[in-house]
Amino acid sequence: MIVNRAMTSLLPLVAALLLAGCWTAPSADVQPPGPPRLIQKGIVVRALMRSAVVQSVDPDTRMIVMQVPGTTGTQVYRAGPNVSDLDHLTPGTKVAARVAEELTVYVSPDGRLPGDDGTTPTGTHAKVLSVDPSYRLLALQHADGRTQTFKVGLEVELKQMQSGDAVMIQTPREIVSLSVRKR
């Protein structure tokens, strides 16, 4: 009798462990169907960088180069009109920033988007990981494997987007607000 009770109380735990082993993380490696085409460009999204390290600052052009932990290389941002005291930022300063980025989403078999003039625009590449039209969420997977989810406005054509669509994040990106982190 005691053994039966122990077995029935362990059954949900064993079932949960078995099912947990079947789950795999989503991947944006699928190729979307159809011919290469632009889905939408000029999608402005905002992201919060909780931690970044200033590499260089040019107060005249308002350009800031930062290293974001977990990413490779540096990223260039333009300081927006609400960002002040650029003269006080020095290389090595740890900051938190809210940034605005501009996304272009397209279908491309080779991951490249030709510009209107036939050239390839500059920026960072990512892929659509998932789309949730009911909550207006767009999840991206960057080339280095990290993911980002954005809440997008009503003007974004989410119903035309699907996993695997290519995304170009235009540069330079703009810093909306910036605060120095205490060490």
C-alpha positions as CSV (number, residue, x, y, z in Angstrom):
1,M,0.0,0.0,0.0
2,I,2.8,2.5,0.9
3,V,4.7,1.4,-2.2
4,N,1.6,2.1,-4.4
5,R,1.2,5.6,-2.9
6,A,4.9,6.4,-3.5
7,M,4.7,5.2,-7.1
8,T,1.5,7.3,-7.9
9,S,3.0,10.4,-6.3
10,L,6.2,10.0,-8.4
11,L,4.3,9.4,-11.7
12,P,3.7,13.1,-12.5
13,L,7.3,13.9,-11.7
14,V,8.6,11.1,-14.0
15,A,6.2,12.2,-16.8
16,A,7.4,15.8,-16.5
17,L,11.0,14.8,-16.7
18,L,10.4,12.7,-19.7
19,L,8.5,15.4,-21.5
20,A,11.1,18.0,-20.6
21,G,13.7,16.0,-22.4
22,C,11.7,16.2,-25.7
23,W,11.7,20.0,-25.8
24,T,14.1,21.7,-28.2
25,A,14.8,25.4,-28.5
26,P,13.3,27.2,-31.5
27,S,15.6,27.9,-34.4
28,A,15.5,30.3,-37.3
29,D,17.3,28.0,-39.7
30,V,14.2,27.3,-41.8
31,Q,13.9,28.9,-45.3
32,P,10.7,30.8,-45.9
33,P,8.8,29.9,-49.0
34,G,8.4,32.2,-52.0
35,P,10.6,34.4,-54.2
36,P,13.0,36.9,-52.7
37,R,11.1,40.1,-51.7
38,L,11.0,42.9,-49.2
39,I,8.3,42.5,-46.5
40,Q,8.7,45.8,-44.7
41,K,11.5,48.3,-44.0
42,G,11.7,51.1,-41.5
43,I,10.4,49.2,-38.5
44,V,11.6,51.2,-35.5
45,V,12.1,49.1,-32.3
46,R,13.5,50.1,-28.9
47,A,15.8,47.9,-26.9
48,L,17.3,48.2,-23.4
49,M,21.0,47.5,-23.0
50,R,21.5,47.0,-19.3
51,S,25.3,47.0,-19.6
52,A,27.7,48.2,-22.2
53,V,31.3,49.6,-22.1
54,V,32.1,52.8,-24.0
55,Q,35.0,52.3,-26.4
56,S,35.1,55.7,-27.9
57,V,33.1,58.9,-28.1
58,D,33.1,61.7,-30.7
59,P,31.1,64.6,-29.3
60,D,31.2,66.6,-32.6
61,T,29.5,63.8,-34.6
62,R,27.6,62.5,-31.5
63,M,28.8,58.9,-32.3
64,I,29.5,56.4,-29.5
65,V,31.2,53.1,-30.0
66,M,30.3,50.5,-27.4
67,Q,31.1,46.9,-26.5
68,V,28.0,45.0,-25.4
69,P,28.7,41.9,-23.2
70,G,27.7,38.7,-25.0
71,T,28.3,40.1,-28.5
72,T,31.3,40.0,-30.7
73,G,32.9,43.2,-31.9
74,T,31.8,46.7,-31.2
75,Q,28.6,48.5,-32.1
76,V,28.3,52.1,-33.3
77,Y,25.4,54.3,-32.1
78,R,24.4,57.9,-32.7
79,A,23.5,59.9,-29.5
80,G,20.0,61.2,-29.9
81,P,18.9,64.7,-28.9
82,N,18.0,63.7,-25.3
83,V,21.5,62.4,-24.6
84,S,23.8,65.0,-23.0
85,D,27.2,65.3,-21.4
86,L,29.0,63.4,-24.1
87,D,32.2,65.2,-23.1
88,H,32.1,63.4,-19.7
89,L,32.0,59.9,-21.3
90,T,35.4,58.3,-21.5
91,P,36.6,54.9,-22.8
92,G,35.9,52.2,-20.2
93,T,32.8,53.9,-18.8
94,K,30.1,51.4,-18.1
95,V,26.6,52.5,-19.2
96,A,23.0,51.4,-19.5
97,A,21.3,52.6,-22.6
98,R,17.9,52.6,-24.3
99,V,18.5,52.3,-28.1
100,A,16.3,52.7,-31.1
101,E,17.1,50.4,-34.0
102,E,15.6,50.2,-37.5
103,L,14.7,46.8,-38.9
104,T,14.1,45.7,-42.5
105,V,12.5,42.3,-42.9
106,Y,12.7,40.4,-46.2
107,V,12.6,37.0,-47.8
108,S,16.0,36.0,-49.3
109,P,17.4,32.6,-50.1
110,D,21.0,33.8,-49.7
111,G,20.4,36.1,-46.7
112,R,21.3,39.2,-48.7
113,L,19.0,42.2,-49.4
114,P,19.9,44.4,-52.3
115,G,19.2,48.0,-51.8
116,D,17.0,50.2,-54.0
117,D,20.1,51.1,-56.0
118,G,21.4,47.6,-56.4
119,T,23.9,47.8,-53.5
120,T,23.7,45.9,-50.3
121,P,22.8,48.1,-47.3
122,T,25.1,48.0,-44.3
123,G,24.0,46.7,-40.9
124,T,23.7,43.6,-38.8
125,H,21.9,40.5,-40.0
126,A,19.4,38.4,-38.0
127,K,16.6,36.1,-38.7
128,V,13.0,36.0,-37.5
129,L,12.7,33.4,-34.8
130,S,9.0,33.8,-34.1
131,V,6.0,36.1,-34.7
132,D,3.1,36.6,-32.3
133,P,0.6,38.9,-33.9
134,S,-1.8,38.8,-31.0
135,Y,0.7,40.4,-28.6
136,R,2.6,42.2,-31.4
137,L,5.9,40.5,-30.6
138,L,8.7,39.9,-33.0
139,A,11.6,37.6,-31.8
140,L,14.9,37.7,-33.7
141,Q,17.9,35.4,-33.6
142,H,21.2,37.1,-34.3
143,A,24.1,35.4,-36.1
144,D,25.9,34.8,-32.8
145,G,22.9,32.8,-31.5
146,R,21.5,35.4,-29.0
147,T,17.8,36.2,-29.2
148,Q,15.9,39.5,-28.8
149,T,12.2,40.1,-28.6
150,F,10.6,43.4,-29.5
151,K,7.1,44.7,-29.0
152,V,6.2,46.4,-32.3
153,G,3.6,48.9,-33.4
154,L,0.3,48.4,-35.2
155,E,1.9,49.6,-38.5
156,V,4.2,46.5,-38.6
157,E,3.0,43.8,-41.0
158,L,3.5,40.8,-38.7
159,K,1.0,38.6,-40.6
160,Q,3.4,38.6,-43.6
161,M,6.4,37.6,-41.5
162,Q,7.4,34.1,-40.5
163,S,10.3,32.1,-39.0
164,G,13.4,32.2,-41.1
165,D,12.7,35.6,-42.8
166,A,15.9,37.6,-43.0
167,V,16.3,40.8,-41.0
168,M,18.7,43.7,-41.5
169,I,19.3,46.0,-38.5
170,Q,20.3,49.3,-40.0
171,T,23.3,51.2,-38.7
172,P,23.9,53.7,-37.2
173,R,21.5,53.0,-34.4
174,E,20.3,55.8,-32.1
175,I,20.7,56.0,-28.3
176,V,17.5,57.4,-26.9
177,S,18.7,57.6,-23.3
178,L,22.0,56.9,-21.5
179,S,23.0,56.6,-17.9
180,V,26.4,55.8,-16.3
181,R,26.4,52.6,-14.2
182,K,28.0,52.7,-10.8
183,R,30.9,50.3,-10.6
